């Protein structure tokens, strides 16, 4: 029975990772936090006055780290207060503590989004970029909603990992790191993946649809963004509507697969090495088996990526310069 509970918790953690990175990418698109920044930041400077929300102060890894660490720290403190109220079922304390901790993190998120957008937009006033209050007010709720889901899932992952042994009945599996440190690590991770994998829309795709596959976009075109949609002037909400179809699911799948493969690699190593039955005496064997499984997974992913790139070149190529 403990093993079944353990496997179920690992799948739940992977699912939470998928949801976390899905909404992290949507939050970035809604607030122009990552890749679209290179266009939104420069648009006003080359005469493209726009109505995009712009909070490009720091990258996604640092900002999500701040939200997640704040949420996990507040949750950790509240758990110390609530758990004595539920001595036999401490998971009930988490139901109360996690939402309150995430809400505290989102207060920082709201402050960050407000000061970042107002600061960056007012700094571009010399380029005749106005500050649209309807854009400012209209984007805060979607930004906080997406951010809440991301931080909630990250806090949930950190809590499950910190108490994995207690919840599954195998005490050896409790994570040695405290809840705030796990939030710190996963906050940086979800932001890094969202920044590198997501944000497939740069605000320029409609302008440069006729460019050959693989050309990319030259530096001379930076700042040239599409400011008009089919039914009027575009905002970041239009970008979210596009990215949530493709970019967000792929970004969530990336983070979810990383968590899933890492968890299964570790658990299979423990099972194969006998760590879960023999204890620390079998730790070296469990680690070795886990490393081998990780190498196999890594090689399989590399080969799959090479095949995908070759297929894309033949299907949509040629690349410019070939």
Secondary structure, DSSP 4 states (H G I P E B T S, - for coil): -HHHHHHHHHHHHHHHHHHHHHHHHHHHHHHT-STTHHHHHHHGGGT---------SS-HHHHHHHHHHHHHHHHHHHHHHHGGGGSS-THHHHHHHHHHHHHHHHHHHHHHHHHHHHHHHHHTGGGT----HHHHHHHHHHHHHHHHHHHHHHHHHHHHHHTHHHHHT-GGGS-SS-HHHHHHHHHHHHHHHHHHH-----S-TTTTTTSPTT----GGGTT----EETTEE--HHHHHHHHHHHHHHHHHHHHHHHHHHHHHHHHHHHHHHTHHHHGGGGHHHHHHHHHHHHHHHHHHHHHHHHHHHHHHHHHH-PPTT-
